Amino acid sequence: MVTPDQAEVIANKAVEDYINACKPQSIEDAGQVLLKLLSMTGLALCAARGQPGAVAAIESVAAHISQEKYARARLEPVRQH
């Protein structure tokens, strides 16, 4: 099993590759494809942890990103298509 830091690096690359593969034309498009990824991740969590565990994990993430320090987070283009 990889360490949490290694998993973060791998996840960042996977999300970047996913967004680029979807070829969004705008930040709004990127938001839509990220919402689809979140939905699919939720379903995968249900399979891995059961529905209660998946809901708890998603609620934990929601609480984490609701912190004020993330209020001005912005998605920046990584590559041009």
Biopython code that builds the backbone (N, CA, C, O; Angstrom):
import numpy as np
from Bio.PDB.StructureBuilder import StructureBuilder

atoms = [
    (1, "MET", "N", (0.856, -1.178, 0.000)),
    (1, "MET", "CA", (0.000, 0.000, 0.000)),
    (1, "MET", "C", (0.895, 1.233, 0.000)),
    (1, "MET", "O", (1.915, 1.276, 0.687)),
    (2, "VAL", "N", (0.496, 2.235, -0.783)),
    (2, "VAL", "CA", (1.257, 3.472, -0.825)),
    (2, "VAL", "C", (0.973, 4.308, 0.420)),
    (2, "VAL", "O", (-0.021, 4.097, 1.115)),
    (3, "THR", "N", (1.858, 5.252, 0.684)),
    (3, "THR", "CA", (1.647, 6.166, 1.805)),
    (3, "THR", "C", (0.590, 7.203, 1.412)),
    (3, "THR", "O", (0.298, 7.366, 0.227)),
    (4, "PRO", "N", (0.015, 7.902, 2.394)),
    (4, "PRO", "CA", (-0.937, 8.963, 2.060)),
    (4, "PRO", "C", (-0.338, 10.033, 1.140)),
    (4, "PRO", "O", (-1.020, 10.524, 0.241)),
    (5, "ASP", "N", (0.924, 10.395, 1.358)),
    (5, "ASP", "CA", (1.557, 11.391, 0.482)),
    (5, "ASP", "C", (1.714, 10.869, -0.943)),
    (5, "ASP", "O", (1.491, 11.603, -1.906)),
    (6, "GLN", "N", (2.096, 9.609, -1.074)),
    (6, "GLN", "CA", (2.210, 9.011, -2.400)),
    (6, "GLN", "C", (0.842, 8.935, -3.073)),
    (6, "GLN", "O", (0.719, 9.205, -4.268)),
    (7, "ALA", "N", (-0.180, 8.568, -2.308)),
    (7, "ALA", "CA", (-1.536, 8.488, -2.855)),
    (7, "ALA", "C", (-2.003, 9.853, -3.345)),
    (7, "ALA", "O", (-2.691, 9.942, -4.362)),
    (8, "GLU", "N", (-1.638, 10.914, -2.635)),
    (8, "GLU", "CA", (-2.039, 12.256, -3.060)),
    (8, "GLU", "C", (-1.407, 12.622, -4.398)),
    (8, "GLU", "O", (-2.071, 13.191, -5.265)),
    (9, "VAL", "N", (-0.141, 12.302, -4.565)),
    (9, "VAL", "CA", (0.538, 12.578, -5.834)),
    (9, "VAL", "C", (-0.135, 11.807, -6.964)),
    (9, "VAL", "O", (-0.393, 12.366, -8.030)),
    (10, "ILE", "N", (-0.417, 10.542, -6.739)),
    (10, "ILE", "CA", (-1.068, 9.702, -7.751)),
    (10, "ILE", "C", (-2.466, 10.236, -8.069)),
    (10, "ILE", "O", (-2.854, 10.306, -9.235)),
    (11, "ALA", "N", (-3.221, 10.611, -7.034)),
    (11, "ALA", "CA", (-4.576, 11.133, -7.241)),
    (11, "ALA", "C", (-4.547, 12.447, -8.017)),
    (11, "ALA", "O", (-5.363, 12.651, -8.916)),
    (12, "ASN", "N", (-3.623, 13.332, -7.683)),
    (12, "ASN", "CA", (-3.516, 14.595, -8.424)),
    (12, "ASN", "C", (-3.283, 14.343, -9.904)),
    (12, "ASN", "O", (-3.904, 14.981, -10.754)),
    (13, "LYS", "N", (-2.391, 13.413, -10.213)),
    (13, "LYS", "CA", (-2.097, 13.081, -11.615)),
    (13, "LYS", "C", (-3.318, 12.469, -12.280)),
    (13, "LYS", "O", (-3.629, 12.798, -13.425)),
    (14, "ALA", "N", (-4.015, 11.582, -11.579)),
    (14, "ALA", "CA", (-5.197, 10.929, -12.147)),
    (14, "ALA", "C", (-6.296, 11.952, -12.443)),
    (14, "ALA", "O", (-6.934, 11.889, -13.494)),
    (15, "VAL", "N", (-6.518, 12.894, -11.519)),
    (15, "VAL", "CA", (-7.554, 13.913, -11.740)),
    (15, "VAL", "C", (-7.159, 14.820, -12.903)),
    (15, "VAL", "O", (-7.993, 15.150, -13.747)),
    (16, "GLU", "N", (-5.902, 15.218, -12.948)),
    (16, "GLU", "CA", (-5.430, 16.045, -14.069)),
    (16, "GLU", "C", (-5.632, 15.323, -15.393)),
    (16, "GLU", "O", (-6.144, 15.905, -16.350)),
    (17, "ASP", "N", (-5.231, 14.057, -15.450)),
    (17, "ASP", "CA", (-5.396, 13.274, -16.681)),
    (17, "ASP", "C", (-6.867, 13.135, -17.060)),
    (17, "ASP", "O", (-7.216, 13.230, -18.237)),
    (18, "TYR", "N", (-7.727, 12.913, -16.075)),
    (18, "TYR", "CA", (-9.167, 12.776, -16.324)),
    (18, "TYR", "C", (-9.748, 14.060, -16.897)),
    (18, "TYR", "O", (-10.462, 14.034, -17.899)),
    (19, "ILE", "N", (-9.437, 15.181, -16.258)),
    (19, "ILE", "CA", (-9.955, 16.455, -16.762)),
    (19, "ILE", "C", (-9.474, 16.689, -18.189)),
    (19, "ILE", "O", (-10.266, 17.047, -19.061)),
    (20, "ASN", "N", (-8.187, 16.489, -18.428)),
    (20, "ASN", "CA", (-7.651, 16.698, -19.774)),
    (20, "ASN", "C", (-8.277, 15.748, -20.789)),
    (20, "ASN", "O", (-8.534, 16.148, -21.925)),
    (21, "ALA", "N", (-8.526, 14.496, -20.401)),
    (21, "ALA", "CA", (-9.148, 13.531, -21.317)),
    (21, "ALA", "C", (-10.566, 13.954, -21.698)),
    (21, "ALA", "O", (-11.028, 13.662, -22.801)),
    (22, "CYS", "N", (-11.254, 14.642, -20.788)),
    (22, "CYS", "CA", (-12.623, 15.104, -21.059)),
    (22, "CYS", "C", (-12.648, 16.352, -21.942)),
    (22, "CYS", "O", (-13.703, 16.724, -22.456)),
    (23, "LYS", "N", (-11.513, 16.991, -22.120)),
    (23, "LYS", "CA", (-11.373, 18.166, -22.982)),
    (23, "LYS", "C", (-12.394, 19.269, -22.683)),
    (23, "LYS", "O", (-13.125, 19.691, -23.579)),
    (24, "PRO", "N", (-12.450, 19.735, -21.441)),
    (24, "PRO", "CA", (-13.391, 20.807, -21.126)),
    (24, "PRO", "C", (-13.034, 22.080, -21.888)),
    (24, "PRO", "O", (-11.861, 22.365, -22.129)),
    (25, "GLN", "N", (-14.051, 22.830, -22.258)),
    (25, "GLN", "CA", (-13.853, 24.081, -22.975)),
    (25, "GLN", "C", (-13.877, 25.282, -22.040)),
    (25, "GLN", "O", (-13.562, 26.399, -22.451)),
    (26, "SER", "N", (-14.249, 25.057, -20.786)),
    (26, "SER", "CA", (-14.341, 26.146, -19.819)),
    (26, "SER", "C", (-14.185, 25.580, -18.409)),
    (26, "SER", "O", (-14.202, 24.367, -18.199)),
    (27, "ILE", "N", (-14.034, 26.485, -17.462)),
    (27, "ILE", "CA", (-13.978, 26.074, -16.056)),
    (27, "ILE", "C", (-15.297, 25.409, -15.663)),
    (27, "ILE", "O", (-15.309, 24.457, -14.882)),
    (28, "GLU", "N", (-16.406, 25.913, -16.205)),
    (28, "GLU", "CA", (-17.713, 25.308, -15.909)),
    (28, "GLU", "C", (-17.763, 23.868, -16.416)),
    (28, "GLU", "O", (-18.274, 22.987, -15.725)),
    (29, "ASP", "N", (-17.235, 23.620, -17.621)),
    (29, "ASP", "CA", (-17.160, 22.250, -18.139)),
    (29, "ASP", "C", (-16.327, 21.374, -17.210)),
    (29, "ASP", "O", (-16.700, 20.237, -16.923)),
    (30, "ALA", "N", (-15.200, 21.904, -16.742)),
    (30, "ALA", "CA", (-14.341, 21.137, -15.831)),
    (30, "ALA", "C", (-15.117, 20.805, -14.562)),
    (30, "ALA", "O", (-15.002, 19.697, -14.038)),
    (31, "GLY", "N", (-15.901, 21.750, -14.067)),
    (31, "GLY", "CA", (-16.728, 21.483, -12.889)),
    (31, "GLY", "C", (-17.723, 20.363, -13.123)),
    (31, "GLY", "O", (-17.960, 19.541, -12.237)),
    (32, "GLN", "N", (-18.303, 20.328, -14.310)),
    (32, "GLN", "CA", (-19.276, 19.270, -14.636)),
    (32, "GLN", "C", (-18.615, 17.894, -14.668)),
    (32, "GLN", "O", (-19.162, 16.928, -14.135)),
    (33, "VAL", "N", (-17.443, 17.805, -15.291)),
    (33, "VAL", "CA", (-16.789, 16.493, -15.351)),
    (33, "VAL", "C", (-16.259, 16.083, -13.983)),
    (33, "VAL", "O", (-16.205, 14.893, -13.672)),
    (34, "LEU", "N", (-15.868, 17.057, -13.160)),
    (34, "LEU", "CA", (-15.448, 16.731, -11.794)),
    (34, "LEU", "C", (-16.618, 16.250, -10.954)),
    (34, "LEU", "O", (-16.457, 15.371, -10.108)),
    (35, "LEU", "N", (-17.798, 16.822, -11.183)),
    (35, "LEU", "CA", (-18.986, 16.338, -10.482)),
    (35, "LEU", "C", (-19.275, 14.886, -10.858)),
    (35, "LEU", "O", (-19.650, 14.089, -9.998)),
    (36, "LYS", "N", (-19.105, 14.536, -12.122)),
    (36, "LYS", "CA", (-19.280, 13.143, -12.549)),
    (36, "LYS", "C", (-18.254, 12.250, -11.857)),
    (36, "LYS", "O", (-18.588, 11.148, -11.420)),
    (37, "LEU", "N", (-17.012, 12.713, -11.753)),
    (37, "LEU", "CA", (-15.980, 11.931, -11.078)),
    (37, "LEU", "C", (-16.327, 11.748, -9.602)),
    (37, "LEU", "O", (-16.123, 10.670, -9.045)),
    (38, "LEU", "N", (-16.847, 12.788, -8.976)),
    (38, "LEU", "CA", (-17.266, 12.690, -7.576)),
    (38, "LEU", "C", (-18.378, 11.660, -7.415)),
    (38, "LEU", "O", (-18.360, 10.860, -6.480)),
    (39, "SER", "N", (-19.335, 11.681, -8.320)),
    (39, "SER", "CA", (-20.437, 10.724, -8.281)),
    (39, "SER", "C", (-19.933, 9.286, -8.416)),
    (39, "SER", "O", (-20.347, 8.400, -7.669)),
    (40, "MET", "N", (-19.053, 9.072, -9.360)),
    (40, "MET", "CA", (-18.512, 7.726, -9.569)),
    (40, "MET", "C", (-17.663, 7.297, -8.369)),
    (40, "MET", "O", (-17.672, 6.126, -7.989)),
    (41, "THR", "N", (-16.938, 8.235, -7.781)),
    (41, "THR", "CA", (-16.155, 7.932, -6.584)),
    (41, "THR", "C", (-17.069, 7.541, -5.430)),
    (41, "THR", "O", (-16.768, 6.616, -4.676)),
    (42, "GLY", "N", (-18.184, 8.248, -5.296)),
    (42, "GLY", "CA", (-19.156, 7.905, -4.257)),
    (42, "GLY", "C", (-19.677, 6.489, -4.418)),
    (42, "GLY", "O", (-19.803, 5.751, -3.441)),
    (43, "LEU", "N", (-19.980, 6.112, -5.655)),
    (43, "LEU", "CA", (-20.457, 4.742, -5.901)),
    (43, "LEU", "C", (-19.368, 3.716, -5.598)),
    (43, "LEU", "O", (-19.653, 2.642, -5.069)),
    (44, "ALA", "N", (-18.112, 4.048, -5.935)),
    (44, "ALA", "CA", (-17.008, 3.139, -5.630)),
    (44, "ALA", "C", (-16.821, 3.015, -4.115)),
    (44, "ALA", "O", (-16.534, 1.930, -3.610)),
    (45, "LEU", "N", (-16.987, 4.134, -3.392)),
    (45, "LEU", "CA", (-16.910, 4.071, -1.930)),
    (45, "LEU", "C", (-18.018, 3.193, -1.357)),
    (45, "LEU", "O", (-17.789, 2.453, -0.400)),
    (46, "CYS", "N", (-19.211, 3.268, -1.931)),
    (46, "CYS", "CA", (-20.304, 2.389, -1.482)),
    (46, "CYS", "C", (-19.898, 0.930, -1.615)),
    (46, "CYS", "O", (-20.144, 0.124, -0.718)),
    (47, "ALA", "N", (-19.276, 0.596, -2.736)),
    (47, "ALA", "CA", (-18.853, -0.779, -2.956)),
    (47, "ALA", "C", (-17.737, -1.185, -1.990)),
    (47, "ALA", "O", (-17.688, -2.331, -1.541)),
    (48, "ALA", "N", (-16.846, -0.249, -1.673)),
    (48, "ALA", "CA", (-15.689, -0.574, -0.836)),
    (48, "ALA", "C", (-15.992, -0.506, 0.662)),
    (48, "ALA", "O", (-15.458, -1.298, 1.438)),
    (49, "ARG", "N", (-16.852, 0.442, 1.073)),
    (49, "ARG", "CA", (-17.084, 0.672, 2.500)),
    (49, "ARG", "C", (-18.529, 0.472, 2.924)),
    (49, "ARG", "O", (-18.852, 0.583, 4.107)),
    (50, "GLY", "N", (-19.395, 0.179, 1.970)),
    (50, "GLY", "CA", (-20.815, 0.128, 2.260)),
    (50, "GLY", "C", (-21.388, 1.542, 2.224)),
    (50, "GLY", "O", (-20.663, 2.531, 2.338)),
    (51, "GLN", "N", (-22.706, 1.611, 2.064)),
    (51, "GLN", "CA", (-23.336, 2.917, 1.928)),
    (51, "GLN", "C", (-23.103, 3.822, 3.140)),
    (51, "GLN", "O", (-22.760, 4.990, 2.956)),
    (52, "PRO", "N", (-23.278, 3.324, 4.387)),
    (52, "PRO", "CA", (-23.041, 4.212, 5.532)),
    (52, "PRO", "C", (-21.596, 4.742, 5.578)),
    (52, "PRO", "O", (-21.370, 5.912, 5.890)),
    (53, "GLY", "N", (-20.644, 3.892, 5.273)),
    (53, "GLY", "CA", (-19.243, 4.317, 5.266)),
    (53, "GLY", "C", (-18.959, 5.323, 4.169)),
    (53, "GLY", "O", (-18.190, 6.263, 4.367)),
    (54, "ALA", "N", (-19.576, 5.130, 3.010)),
    (54, "ALA", "CA", (-19.389, 6.057, 1.899)),
    (54, "ALA", "C", (-19.985, 7.417, 2.227)),
    (54, "ALA", "O", (-19.356, 8.449, 1.989)),
    (55, "VAL", "N", (-21.187, 7.421, 2.768)),
    (55, "VAL", "CA", (-21.838, 8.683, 3.141)),
    (55, "VAL", "C", (-21.006, 9.409, 4.195)),
    (55, "VAL", "O", (-20.814, 10.621, 4.105)),
    (56, "ALA", "N", (-20.517, 8.684, 5.183)),
    (56, "ALA", "CA", (-19.691, 9.298, 6.228)),
    (56, "ALA", "C", (-18.418, 9.902, 5.633)),
    (56, "ALA", "O", (-18.010, 10.997, 6.021)),
    (57, "ALA", "N", (-17.796, 9.199, 4.702)),
    (57, "ALA", "CA", (-16.569, 9.704, 4.078)),
    (57, "ALA", "C", (-16.853, 10.969, 3.272)),
    (57, "ALA", "O", (-16.096, 11.936, 3.349)),
    (58, "ILE", "N", (-17.940, 10.967, 2.501)),
    (58, "ILE", "CA", (-18.281, 12.134, 1.684)),
    (58, "ILE", "C", (-18.644, 13.315, 2.579)),
    (58, "ILE", "O", (-18.266, 14.450, 2.289)),
    (59, "GLU", "N", (-19.369, 13.059, 3.659)),
    (59, "GLU", "CA", (-19.708, 14.135, 4.598)),
    (59, "GLU", "C", (-18.448, 14.698, 5.255)),
    (59, "GLU", "O", (-18.366, 15.902, 5.498)),
    (60, "SER", "N", (-17.479, 13.853, 5.540)),
    (60, "SER", "CA", (-16.218, 14.301, 6.121)),
    (60, "SER", "C", (-15.467, 15.206, 5.144)),
    (60, "SER", "O", (-14.923, 16.237, 5.538)),
    (61, "VAL", "N", (-15.442, 14.819, 3.885)),
    (61, "VAL", "CA", (-14.792, 15.650, 2.864)),
    (61, "VAL", "C", (-15.533, 16.973, 2.723)),
    (61, "VAL", "O", (-14.901, 18.025, 2.625)),
    (62, "ALA", "N", (-16.862, 16.937, 2.710)),
    (62, "ALA", "CA", (-17.655, 18.164, 2.599)),
    (62, "ALA", "C", (-17.353, 19.105, 3.768)),
    (62, "ALA", "O", (-17.209, 20.312, 3.571)),
    (63, "ALA", "N", (-17.258, 18.565, 4.969)),
    (63, "ALA", "CA", (-16.931, 19.392, 6.131)),
    (63, "ALA", "C", (-15.533, 19.993, 5.988)),
    (63, "ALA", "O", (-15.309, 21.150, 6.343)),
    (64, "HIS", "N", (-14.609, 19.212, 5.473)),
    (64, "HIS", "CA", (-13.232, 19.686, 5.309)),
    (64, "HIS", "C", (-13.170, 20.836, 4.306)),
    (64, "HIS", "O", (-12.553, 21.862, 4.592)),
    (65, "ILE", "N", (-13.792, 20.687, 3.146)),
    (65, "ILE", "CA", (-13.697, 21.738, 2.127)),
    (65, "ILE", "C", (-14.585, 22.931, 2.418)),
    (65, "ILE", "O", (-14.471, 23.957, 1.747)),
    (66, "SER", "N", (-15.469, 22.826, 3.405)),
    (66, "SER", "CA", (-16.306, 23.976, 3.763)),
    (66, "SER", "C", (-15.549, 24.981, 4.625)),
    (66, "SER", "O", (-16.075, 26.047, 4.946)),
    (67, "GLN", "N", (-14.319, 24.646, 5.001)),
    (67, "GLN", "CA", (-13.512, 25.578, 5.778)),
    (67, "GLN", "C", (-13.233, 26.848, 4.975)),
    (67, "GLN", "O", (-13.076, 26.794, 3.755)),
    (68, "GLU", "N", (-13.173, 27.964, 5.650)),
    (68, "GLU", "CA", (-12.979, 29.266, 5.003)),
    (68, "GLU", "C", (-11.732, 29.296, 4.121)),
    (68, "GLU", "O", (-11.732, 29.951, 3.078)),
    (69, "LYS", "N", (-10.673, 28.597, 4.522)),
    (69, "LYS", "CA", (-9.430, 28.656, 3.744)),
    (69, "LYS", "C", (-9.589, 28.117, 2.327)),
    (69, "LYS", "O", (-8.743, 28.385, 1.473)),
    (70, "TYR", "N", (-10.655, 27.364, 2.057)),
    (70, "TYR", "CA", (-10.888, 26.840, 0.706)),
    (70, "TYR", "C", (-11.906, 27.661, -0.080)),
    (70, "TYR", "O", (-12.201, 27.336, -1.230)),
    (71, "ALA", "N", (-12.442, 28.711, 0.516)),
    (71, "ALA", "CA", (-13.513, 29.492, -0.112)),
    (71, "ALA", "C", (-13.079, 30.122, -1.431)),
    (71, "ALA", "O", (-13.909, 30.323, -2.317)),
    (72, "ARG", "N", (-11.823, 30.429, -1.573)),
    (72, "ARG", "CA", (-11.353, 31.081, -2.791)),
    (72, "ARG", "C", (-10.512, 30.157, -3.667)),
    (72, "ARG", "O", (-9.736, 30.629, -4.498)),
    (73, "ALA", "N", (-10.658, 28.862, -3.489)),
    (73, "ALA", "CA", (-9.913, 27.907, -4.320)),
    (73, "ALA", "C", (-10.322, 28.079, -5.774)),
    (73, "ALA", "O", (-11.497, 28.279, -6.081)),
    (74, "ARG", "N", (-9.356, 28.002, -6.652)),
    (74, "ARG", "CA", (-9.615, 28.169, -8.083)),
    (74, "ARG", "C", (-8.938, 27.054, -8.857)),
    (74, "ARG", "O", (-7.853, 26.596, -8.498)),
    (75, "LEU", "N", (-9.590, 26.629, -9.920)),
    (75, "LEU", "CA", (-9.020, 25.648, -10.834)),
    (75, "LEU", "C", (-8.240, 26.408, -11.889)),
    (75, "LEU", "O", (-8.772, 27.305, -12.544)),
    (76, "GLU", "N", (-6.995, 26.049, -12.049)),
    (76, "GLU", "CA", (-6.173, 26.717, -13.037)),
    (76, "GLU", "C", (-5.900, 25.770, -14.191)),
    (76, "GLU", "O", (-5.656, 24.582, -13.977)),
    (77, "PRO", "N", (-5.938, 26.285, -15.413)),
    (77, "PRO", "CA", (-5.634, 25.416, -16.557)),
    (77, "PRO", "C", (-4.247, 24.806, -16.404)),
    (77, "PRO", "O", (-3.289, 25.487, -16.039)),
    (78, "VAL", "N", (-4.160, 23.527, -16.686)),
    (78, "VAL", "CA", (-2.893, 22.827, -16.589)),
    (78, "VAL", "C", (-2.276, 22.678, -17.970)),
    (78, "VAL", "O", (-1.073, 22.865, -18.150)),
    (79, "ARG", "N", (-3.112, 22.340, -18.937)),
    (79, "ARG", "CA", (-2.667, 22.164, -20.316)),
    (79, "ARG", "C", (-3.678, 22.798, -21.251)),
    (79, "ARG", "O", (-4.872, 22.862, -20.961)),
    (80, "GLN", "N", (-3.182, 23.251, -22.349)),
    (80, "GLN", "CA", (-4.089, 23.728, -23.409)),
    (80, "GLN", "C", (-4.469, 22.543, -24.280)),
    (80, "GLN", "O", (-3.653, 21.653, -24.518)),
    (81, "HIS", "N", (-5.716, 22.530, -24.758)),
    (81, "HIS", "CA", (-6.178, 21.429, -25.625)),
    (81, "HIS", "C", (-6.093, 21.854, -27.067)),
    (81, "HIS", "O", (-6.434, 21.078, -27.959)),
]
sb = StructureBuilder()
sb.init_structure("model")
sb.init_model(0)
sb.init_chain("A")
sb.init_seg("    ")
for serial, (resi, resn, name, xyz) in enumerate(atoms, 1):
    if name == "N":
        sb.init_residue(resn, " ", resi, " ")
    sb.init_atom(name, np.array(xyz, "f"), 0.0, 1.0, " ", f" {name:<3s}", serial, name[0])
structure = sb.get_structure()
